[in-house]
């Protein structure tokens, strides 16, 4: 951040915000600028303010409270990783004394896979950035650690043939089961088709209500109301397409939630994922297929269909365009078709 005053020497003064993320840096820069304009801060006369001493356990507790607007899965991840760090952390060190070596030793402890180490670092980093915002710490120690290289694989998708096989397996299971009335498990088919069309996370699918469907403006509201938490706590609007409208019209409402059991019982994301895996195994499909793969499928289909990256990012609710870029890959048949058409057009010139 730069300040300018013709009466000072030097006239231009650069001030490091000492934070890694843009959102945190922007907030800190705005606060410094307001304080500078009010006369309470001068970058030419830096103030030496020691960070307030706060117990690590107390800082973690207060940080978790600030994350209550996130999805239950995100909150659980913060509680799990920070809880492990609390149990591991040296008892004689305060929050301000935790350094990069401590973070490095914690992440390397145990038999953790490279992808798990990276996940732990991306969970700890927001905590220390928040501590910097509170002026309890000067530097984020996570920025100084070394992580093993993680082989970035392509997101696992589900083909149309595989989806059809799952749906057929559900039909067959429902007809042959004797423990419950016929039709009692067909709600799972609707959930699968909705997930594949809208790219919803399991938690979002379970929280979606009929009131979130706006037939007048042809939109679907994901999040943005009490009781509906998305992963990044942001609301997004999805288009109510003809195919989705037709799918919703075939669903017989049993309760206020679109995805619910035949008896009208609301479902949890975990139960939905477990039931999906049950039918995957029953259909003899690869064990690597999970409910979240339907979200990958929706994202990949949009990109292969030519949708702009920013539009796909908004549709999927990704926090960054970098997440969406992971899906920029083409299936072999699409790749061959694109190259053949390009070659044909070139020969016709």
C-alpha positions in Angstrom: 0.0 0.0 0.0 1.4 3.4 -1.0 1.0 6.8 0.7 2.1 10.2 -0.8 2.8 13.5 0.9 4.9 16.2 -0.9 6.0 17.6 2.5 7.6 14.4 3.6 10.9 12.7 2.8 10.6 10.5 1.0 7.4 11.8 -0.6 6.1 8.3 -1.4 6.0 5.7 1.4 5.2 2.0 0.8 3.6 0.0 3.7 3.5 -3.7 3.8 0.1 -5.1 4.9 1.7 -8.5 5.8 -1.3 -10.5 4.8 -1.6 -13.1 2.0 -5.2 -12.9 0.9 -6.7 -10.1 -1.1 -9.9 -9.8 0.9 -8.0 -9.5 4.2 -5.5 -7.0 2.6 -8.3 -4.9 1.2 -10.0 -4.7 4.6 -6.7 -3.8 6.4 -5.9 -1.2 3.7 -9.3 0.5 4.1 -8.8 0.7 7.9 -5.3 2.2 7.6 -6.5 4.7 5.0 -9.4 5.9 7.3 -7.0 6.2 10.2 -4.5 8.1 8.0 -7.2 10.5 6.9 -8.3 11.0 10.5 -4.8 11.9 11.5 -4.3 8.9 13.8 -1.7 7.1 11.6 1.3 8.2 9.7 3.4 5.7 7.6 6.4 8.0 8.0 6.2 7.4 11.8 5.4 3.8 12.1 3.9 2.7 15.4 5.3 -0.2 17.3 2.4 -2.0 18.8 3.1 -5.5 20.2 0.4 -8.0 19.4 -2.0 -8.7 22.2 -1.2 -11.9 24.1 -4.1 -14.3 23.6 -4.2 -18.0 24.5 -4.3 -20.3 21.4 -7.3 -22.2 22.7 -9.3 -18.9 23.2 -8.4 -17.7 19.7 -9.6 -21.0 18.2 -12.8 -20.8 20.1 -13.5 -17.2 19.0 -12.6 -18.0 15.4 -15.0 -20.9 15.2 -17.8 -18.6 16.4 -17.1 -16.3 13.4 -17.5 -19.2 11.0 -21.0 -20.2 12.1 -22.5 -18.8 8.8 -20.7 -21.4 6.8 -22.0 -24.9 5.9 -21.9 -27.6 8.6 -19.2 -29.4 6.6 -16.9 -26.4 6.6 -17.5 -25.8 10.3 -16.7 -29.4 11.0 -13.5 -29.2 9.1 -12.3 -26.2 11.0 -13.2 -27.8 14.3 -11.4 -31.0 13.4 -8.1 -29.5 12.1 -7.9 -26.8 14.7 -8.8 -29.2 17.4 -6.0 -31.5 16.3 -3.6 -28.6 16.3 -4.6 -27.6 19.8 -3.9 -31.1 21.1 -0.6 -31.1 19.3 0.6 -27.5 20.0 3.5 -27.1 22.5 2.0 -26.1 25.8 4.6 -23.5 26.6 3.9 -21.4 23.5 1.4 -18.6 23.1 -0.5 -17.8 19.9 2.0 -15.1 18.9 4.9 -17.5 19.4 3.6 -20.2 17.0 5.9 -20.0 14.0 6.3 -21.8 10.6 8.4 -24.6 12.2 5.5 -25.5 14.5 3.0 -25.6 11.6 5.5 -27.6 9.5 6.0 -30.2 12.3 2.3 -30.5 12.9 1.4 -31.0 9.3 4.2 -33.6 8.9 3.2 -35.4 12.1 1.3 -38.7 11.6 1.0 -40.7 8.4 -0.8 -38.0 6.4 -1.0 -38.1 2.6 0.2 -35.1 0.5 -3.3 -34.0 -0.3 -4.2 -34.1 3.4 -1.2 -32.0 4.3 -2.3 -29.4 1.7 -5.9 -29.5 3.0 -4.7 -28.9 6.6 -2.6 -25.9 5.5 -5.6 -24.3 3.7 -7.6 -24.8 6.8 -5.0 -23.3 9.2 -4.2 -20.3 7.0 -7.6 -18.5 7.3 -7.4 -18.9 11.1 -4.0 -17.1 11.3 -5.2 -14.5 8.8 -8.1 -13.8 11.1 -5.7 -13.6 14.1 -3.7 -11.0 12.1 -7.0 -9.0 11.6 -7.5 -9.1 15.3 -3.9 -7.8 15.8 -3.1 -10.9 17.9 -0.4 -11.9 15.4 1.9 -10.2 12.9 2.7 -12.9 10.4 0.8 -15.9 9.1 3.1 -18.9 9.9 1.5 -21.1 7.2 3.0 -19.0 4.4 6.5 -20.2 5.4 5.9 -24.0 5.3 6.8 -26.4 2.5 4.2 -28.8 1.2 4.8 -31.9 -1.0 3.7 -31.7 -4.6 0.2 -33.0 -5.1 -0.6 -34.6 -8.4 -3.7 -32.7 -9.5 -6.0 -35.3 -11.1 -9.0 -34.6 -13.2 -12.4 -34.4 -11.4 -14.2 -37.8 -11.5 -17.3 -37.5 -13.7 -20.2 -39.9 -14.3 -21.2 -40.8 -17.9 -24.8 -40.9 -19.2 -24.6 -44.7 -19.4 -23.5 -45.0 -15.8 -26.3 -42.6 -14.6 -28.8 -44.7 -16.6 -27.5 -47.9 -15.0 -27.9 -46.4 -11.5 -31.5 -45.3 -12.3 -32.3 -48.8 -13.7 -30.8 -50.4 -10.6 -33.0 -48.2 -8.3 -36.1 -49.3 -10.3 -35.1 -52.9 -10.1 -34.4 -52.7 -6.4 -37.7 -50.9 -5.7 -39.7 -53.5 -7.6 -38.0 -56.5 -5.9 -37.9 -55.2 -2.3 -40.5 -56.7 0.0 -39.7 -54.7 3.2 -41.5 -51.6 2.0 -44.2 -50.5 -0.5 -43.3 -50.2 -4.2 -42.1 -46.7 -5.0 -40.6 -46.0 -1.7 -37.0 -45.6 -3.0 -37.8 -43.7 -6.3 -37.1 -40.4 -4.6 -33.4 -41.3 -5.0 -33.8 -41.1 -8.8 -35.1 -37.5 -8.6 -32.2 -36.6 -6.3 -29.7 -38.0 -8.7 -31.1 -36.2 -11.7 -31.4 -32.9 -9.9 -27.7 -33.2 -8.7 -26.6 -34.0 -12.3 -28.5 -31.1 -13.8 -27.9 -28.4 -11.2 -24.5 -29.4 -9.9 -25.6 -29.0 -6.3 -23.6 -30.2 -3.3 -25.3 -32.9 -1.2 -25.9 -30.4 1.6 -27.5 -27.9 -0.8 -29.6 -30.6 -2.4 -31.0 -31.6 1.0 -31.7 -28.0 2.0 -33.5 -27.0 -1.3 -37.2 -26.2 -0.7 -40.1 -25.6 -3.1 -40.1 -22.0 -2.0 -36.6 -21.6 -3.5 -38.1 -22.2 -7.0 -39.2 -19.0 -8.7 -41.4 -20.1 -11.6 -42.2 -16.4 -12.5 -38.6 -15.3 -12.9 -37.4 -18.8 -13.9 -34.7 -19.0 -11.3 -33.6 -21.3 -8.4 -32.2 -19.7 -5.3 -29.5 -21.6 -3.6 -28.8 -20.2 -0.1 -29.7 -16.7 1.0 -32.3 -17.6 3.5 -32.3 -18.8 7.2 -31.6 -22.5 7.4 -30.0 -22.7 4.0 -26.2 -22.6 4.3 -23.9 -23.0 1.3 -20.2 -23.9 1.5 -19.0 -20.3 1.1 -22.1 -18.7 2.8 -23.0 -17.0 -0.5 -26.4 -17.1 -2.3 -26.5 -17.8 -6.0 -29.2 -18.0 -8.6 -29.5 -20.8 -11.1 -31.6 -20.7 -14.2 -34.8 -22.8 -14.1 -34.3 -24.5 -17.5 -36.9 -26.4 -19.4 -35.4 -29.7 -18.5 -35.2 -28.9 -14.8 -38.8 -27.6 -14.8 -39.9 -30.9 -16.4 -38.0 -32.8 -13.8 -39.6 -30.8 -10.9 -43.0 -31.3 -12.4 -42.6 -35.1 -12.1 -41.7 -34.9 -8.4 -44.7 -35.4 -6.1 -44.2 -32.9 -3.2 -44.2 -34.8 0.1 -43.0 -31.9 2.3 -41.4 -28.5 2.1 -38.1 -30.0 0.9 -37.7 -31.1 -2.7 -35.5 -34.0 -1.8 -37.1 -36.0 0.9 -38.1 -39.6 1.6 -41.4 -41.1 0.3 -42.8 -40.5 3.8 -42.0 -36.8 3.7 -38.9 -37.0 6.0 -36.1 -34.5 5.5 -32.8 -36.1 4.6 -29.2 -35.4 5.7 -26.4 -35.0 3.3 -24.6 -38.0 4.8 -27.6 -40.2 4.4 -28.1 -39.2 0.8 -24.4 -39.9 0.1 -24.5 -43.3 1.8 -27.7 -44.3 -0.1 -26.1 -43.2 -3.4 -23.0 -45.4 -2.7 -25.3 -48.3 -1.9 -26.8 -48.2 -5.4 -23.4 -47.7 -7.0 -22.2 -50.9 -5.5 -25.5 -52.7 -6.3 -25.1 -51.6 -9.9 -21.6 -52.9 -10.1 -20.1 -49.5 -11.0 -16.6 -48.3 -9.9 -16.2 -47.7 -6.2 -14.6 -44.3 -7.0 -18.0 -42.9 -8.0 -19.7 -40.9 -5.3 -22.5 -38.4 -5.1 -20.2 -35.4 -5.5 -19.1 -36.8 -8.9 -22.5 -35.7 -10.2 -21.5 -32.1 -9.4 -18.2 -32.6 -11.3 -20.3 -34.0 -14.2 -22.5 -30.9 -14.3 -19.5 -28.5 -14.3 -17.7 -30.5 -17.0 -20.8 -30.6 -19.2 -21.2 -26.8 -19.0 -17.6 -26.2 -20.0 -17.7 -28.7 -22.8 -20.9 -27.1 -24.0 -19.0 -23.8 -24.5 -20.2 -21.8 -21.4 -17.8 -19.0 -20.4 -15.7 -19.8 -17.3 -17.1 -17.0 -15.2 -20.7 -18.1 -15.9 -19.8 -21.6 -14.9 -18.1 -20.3 -11.7 -21.2 -18.5 -10.7 -23.4 -21.4 -11.5 -21.3 -23.8 -9.5 -20.7 -21.4 -6.6 -17.0 -21.7 -6.8 -15.1 -19.2 -4.6 -12.4 -18.7 -7.3 -12.0 -19.1 -11.0 -9.0 -21.3 -10.3 -11.4 -23.9 -9.0 -13.4 -23.8 -12.2 -10.3 -24.1 -14.3 -9.7 -27.6 -13.0 -12.6 -28.7 -15.2 -11.1 -27.5 -18.5 -10.6 -30.9 -20.0 -12.3 -32.6 -22.9 -13.5 -36.1 -23.3 -11.7 -38.1 -26.1 -14.7 -38.1 -28.4 -15.3 -34.3 -27.9 -11.6 -33.7 -28.4 -11.5 -35.7 -31.7 -14.7 -34.0 -33.0 -13.3 -30.5 -32.2 -10.0 -31.2 -34.0 -11.7 -32.8 -37.0 -14.0 -29.8 -37.5 -11.1 -27.4 -37.1 -9.1 -29.3 -39.7 -12.0 -29.4 -42.1 -12.6 -25.6 -41.8 -8.9 -25.0 -42.5 -8.9 -27.2 -45.6 -12.0 -25.3 -46.9 -10.2 -21.9 -46.7 
